Amino acid sequence: MRTDLNLLRILLAVYETGNVTAAAKQLGISQPAASAALARLRHSLDDPLFIRTGTAMEATPRAQGIIERTREVIEIIDRDILTSPTFDPTTSEHEFVFCLSEVGEVVFLPALFERLRQAAPHARVRTISLAPEDLTESLHEGRVDSVLGYFPDLTAPNIYQQRLFSHNLACLIRSDHPLAGKPLSLEAFCALEHLQVRDGSRRQEMFEAHLAKAGIRRNIVLQTSHYMSVPSIIERSDLVVVLPRTVANLYTHRLGVSIVEPPIDMPPYDLKHYWHARFHKDPRSVWLRSLIAELFMSDTVG
């Protein structure tokens, strides 16, 4: 036997109020609709359920035998199924997993971790680096909460994205370099020996493609896969390196290096926040997106 669970609400309301009219008012439906529902339930259970005695409806033994279980079922449905889920960051012990590039960790992680520790003191944070082809599946499976940075290949239709801010590139040379403090011409830029960071990012590919389209060739004498050694190399040589401005700014605050503006008209690129459609309405994801937007959304190029 299959019974519409909504009919059980009629059973409970009639039992609690003592008549169909009052039950209909309690449930916010018409009296004829309540009477029809009660008739359907009587037919399903093959029992009158209630017998009129004067002005009240008296439950039959069958109705009395199932009323408590009916009340339990309705309470469970209302509390655990129909109630909208919530997320309390102050008590959450969730591990937030972010996919960030090396530069993304510099740009996002310090402020993001600080803010998360304030708002969700019991939560943990982990960052990983994944190839673009692995990102969509990891977001879909919930193994990654958010992707932050420049990921132009993350274009699947079930991936949401939100622009946070624009970024651009800068050149870095040692502070006592002969060209420090002077405008850098294209001729001087091409004549210099270059350090190139090939970190596998699409941002680097975009820059190289822009140079190739403009017919600009650099004299690259040193390649590295990471940014960690860049300032130490630059301050001890006459090399120049092109890198994200946020990273360049970080290095100038600590070491004997200086920023010079590149002589190439390089358009800025957008850094974005990506998440999967499966979790778009999830309260934890909604809260996290709001926190990230509050921290990073702006038109600033930096």
Rosetta blueprint (number, residue, H / E / L):
1 M L
2 R L
3 T L
4 D L
5 L H
6 N H
7 L H
8 L H
9 R H
10 I H
11 L H
12 L H
13 A H
14 V H
15 Y H
16 E H
17 T H
18 G L
19 N L
20 V H
21 T H
22 A H
23 A H
24 A H
25 K H
26 Q H
27 L H
28 G L
29 I L
30 S L
31 Q H
32 P H
33 A H
34 A H
35 S H
36 A H
37 A H
38 L H
39 A H
40 R H
41 L H
42 R H
43 H H
44 S H
45 L H
46 D L
47 D L
48 P L
49 L L
50 F E
51 I E
52 R E
53 T E
54 G L
55 T L
56 A E
57 M E
58 E E
59 A E
60 T L
61 P H
62 R H
63 A H
64 Q H
65 G H
66 I H
67 I H
68 E H
69 R H
70 T H
71 R H
72 E H
73 V H
74 I H
75 E H
76 I H
77 I H
78 D H
79 R H
80 D H
81 I H
82 L L
83 T L
84 S L
85 P L
86 T L
87 F L
88 D L
89 P L
90 T L
91 T L
92 S L
93 E L
94 H L
95 E E
96 F E
97 V E
98 F E
99 C E
100 L L
101 S L
102 E H
103 V H
104 G H
105 E H
106 V H
107 V H
108 F H
109 L H
110 P H
111 A H
112 L H
113 F H
114 E H
115 R H
116 L H
117 R H
118 Q H
119 A H
120 A L
121 P L
122 H L
123 A L
124 R E
125 V E
126 R E
127 T E
128 I E
129 S L
130 L L
131 A L
132 P H
133 E H
134 D H
135 L H
136 T H
137 E H
138 S H
139 L H
140 H H
141 E H
142 G L
143 R L
144 V L
145 D L
146 S E
147 V E
148 L E
149 G E
150 Y L
151 F L
152 P L
153 D L
154 L L
155 T L
156 A L
157 P L
158 N L
159 I E
160 Y E
161 Q E
162 Q E
163 R E
164 L E
165 F E
166 S E
167 H E
168 N L
169 L E
170 A E
171 C E
172 L E
173 I E
174 R E
175 S L
176 D L
177 H L
178 P L
179 L L
180 A L
181 G L
182 K L
183 P L
184 L L
185 S L
186 L H
187 E H
188 A H
189 F H
190 C H
191 A H
192 L L
193 E E
194 H E
195 L E
196 Q E
197 V E
198 R L
199 D L
200 G L
201 S L
202 R H
203 R H
204 Q H
205 E H
206 M H
207 F H
208 E H
209 A H
210 H H
211 L H
212 A H
213 K H
214 A L
215 G L
216 I L
217 R L
218 R L
219 N E
220 I E
221 V E
222 L E
223 Q E
224 T E
225 S L
226 H L
227 Y L
228 M L
229 S L
230 V H
231 P H
232 S H
233 I H
234 I H
235 E L
236 R L
237 S L
238 D L
239 L L
240 V E
241 V E
242 V E
243 L E
244 P E
245 R H
246 T H
247 V H
248 A H
249 N H
250 L H
251 Y H
252 T H
253 H L
254 R L
255 L L
256 G L
257 V E
258 S E
259 I E
260 V E
261 E L
262 P L
263 P L
264 I L
265 D L
266 M L
267 P L
268 P L
269 Y E
270 D E
271 L E
272 K E
273 H E
274 Y E
275 W E
276 H E
277 A H
278 R H
279 F H
280 H L
281 K L
282 D L
283 P H
284 R H
285 S H
286 V H
287 W H
288 L H
289 R H
290 S H
291 L H
292 I H
293 A H
294 E H
295 L H
296 F H
297 M L
298 S L
299 D L
300 T L
301 V E
302 G L
